[in-house]
Amino acid sequence: MSQQLKFKGTALFNGRQLLPGSMVLVLSDQGIVQDIVHESVAGSDVQQFNGLLSPGFVNTHCHLELSHMGGVVPEKTGLPAFLTSVMEKRAQQNAAAQETAMQQAAIAMWESGISAVGDICNGTASLAFKKDSPLYYHSFIECMGFAPGFAEQRYEYSLDVLRQFRELNGPRHSCSIVPHAPYSVSEALFSLLSATPDNTPVSIHNQECEAENNLYQDKTGAFLDFYRHFNMDATAFNATGTNSLPAWLPWFRQLPVLLVHNTYTTGTDIAFTKEQAPQAYWCLCPQANLYIEDRLPDIALLRSQGCTITLGTDSLASNHQLSIWQEIQTIRKYYSNIALEEILQWGTLNGAMALGIEGQYGSFEIGKQPGVILIDEKESRRII
């Protein structure tokens, strides 16, 4: 006969709101939510914890493939210089060292309370260890290529990677093929990606730096030097006279889209997105934004416009740890007026909705198995 688990903390966050510490979370011995009841009717064997109980976090943007690059790239260089450093240094360690670093990063995420991850993949390096991971992964197979003449070749390469990841699909894995960023994907490649059937959600690095908007406004800025540095042919690119977002978003009209970073997104961009992609999610990676650009997105603007916000960690190349609780703490430092329960929803239920896994993750609702974590001011850690 299976036993029930009964957990009580100083407060209980159910995925949407904070409940008082008098409420008890009841689960099966497999961690499946059975009920939330008042302590007066919970009976015996209630385990008491000194801290806030929450569903497991959902990290909607991570690059596990860059886990071996911790401390390699200097801080606050701006995105084009950061990308240059990553591209030149990411292959300096062998595959075994990279896999060990990925596994260690994944274990740390799990122990800190992350239950599900939207993971960016440029190849199959993370494929093997995802097979038996307790973490849920949505692998975003990232495609890039700025020269339109190579669009078909780049797309076919990424499709082959996607096919290999699809063999993993099951209770704890899904995948889709996605564009990297507006400054690294040609119109021809956007067109191919947008026509991929049964391919959701879409994820893209969006407006992470001012140079991206400059490129689209009048074909100026730091990305022109970036292209020259790597002998990339940018002659086919034509400025649109707008910010970057309106130039590419119509390719994915009405699809679920995860917009990542949004450091230089404007109110006009948000209004355009609401019209074109009403299922858009806005992922914030504040520690990476500070690491690379020394700037945060306009979170007050995103909130005022009713944007559905999620949280991500980016990579160890641009962060000192992969912890959603640390991302929450960073937001609270700069935006102390935002209620904790709102930011916790960004890191749990909203993230699960963005990845299409809210039926299992993100909240304490009967039948779900989202994981249970304990949070205090210093850290978050997994209970089950």
C-alpha positions, 0 to 999 in steps of 0.5 A, a space after each residue: 500500500 502506497 504512503 502519502 507524503 505531507 509537507 508543511 512550510 512557513 508558506 506554500 506557493 501553489 503556482 499562482 498564489 502564496 498560501 499561509 503556512 497552515 496549509 499542507 501539501 499532500 502527495 503520493 509517494 511518487 510525488 503526484 499531488 493529491 490535495 492541499 488541505 488545512 493542517 487541522 484536517 491533515 492528520 499525522 505524519 506531517 513533515 515541517 520545513 523552515 521555508 517556503 514550499 513551491 513547485 519545481 522551477 521551469 528554466 525556459 532558456 539554457 545553453 547546457 552545451 556551453 557549460 564548459 565555458 564557465 569563467 572563460 568569457 569576460 563580463 560586460 563586453 556587450 553582445 557582439 564581443 561576447 559572441 565573438 569570444 564564445 565562437 572562438 573559444 567554445 571548441 577549446 575543450 574536448 568532448 569528454 570535458 564538455 559532457 562532464 561539465 554539462 552533467 555537473 550543470 544539470 545535476 546542480 539545476 536539479 538539486 536547486 529545484 529546477 524540474 524542467 528546462 528549455 535547452 538550446 542545442 546546436 548539435 547532439 552533444 547533450 543527447 546522450 545524458 538527456 536519455 535518463 535524466 530526471 529533468 524534463 527537457 524541451 530541446 530547442 534545436 537552434 538553426 543559424 545562417 546569415 547568408 541566404 545562399 546557405 539557408 537550405 544547407 543549414 536547415 538540413 543540418 539542423 533538421 538532422 539534429 532534430 530527427 535524432 532528438 525526436 527519438 528521445 521524445 516521451 514523458 520527459 522530452 520534446 523538441 523543436 527547430 528554432 531560429 537563433 537570432 534576427 542578426 544570424 538568420 537570413 530571410 530565406 532561413 526564416 522562411 524554411 523554419 516557419 514552414 516546418 510542420 508540427 513545430 512548437 514552441 518557437 524560441 528566439 534570442 530577441 533584442 539582446 543588444 542595441 546593435 541588433 536594432 541598429 542593424 535592422 533600422 539602417 544597417 549600421 552598428 557593431 554587427 557589421 564588424 562582427 560579420 567582417 571578423 568572421 568573413 560573413 557575407 552581409 551584402 544580401 541583408 537589407 535594413 527594414 527601417 524598423 527594430 528587429 522584431 517586426 521584421 521577423 515575427 510575422 514568419 511565426 504569426 499565431 504560433 507560441 513564441 518564446 522571446 528571450 532576453 528582450 533587453 532593448 524591446 520597446 512598447 511599440 515592439 510589444 504592441 506589434 507582438 500582441 497583434 502578431 503572436 498573442 501566444 508570446 512569452 517573454 523570457 528574462 535572463 537578468 543575470 546574463 543580461 548584466 553579465 553581457 550588456 550590464 543592463 536589464 530589460 524594462 521589466 516595468 514596461 513588460 508588466 504594464 503591457 500584460 506580457 506573460 513573463 518566464 525566467 531563464 538562466 542562459 549559460 555558464 558562459 554568461 552566468 555564475 550559476 544556473 539557478 532560477 532562485 538567483 534570477 528571482 533574487 536579482 529581479 527583487 534587488 532591482 524591482 523590489 515593488 514586485 510581489 514575490 508570488 508574481 515572480 514565482 509564477 514567472 519561474 513555475 507555471 508561466 514557464 511550464 505554459 511556455 514549454 507546453 507542459 503545464 499538464 504536469 509541471 509548474 503548479 500544485 494541482 491534483 494529478 500533477 508531478 511538478 517536484 517540490 522545492 524548499 526556498 529560503 532567502 539564500 537558496 532553493 533546494 529540492 525536496 522531491 
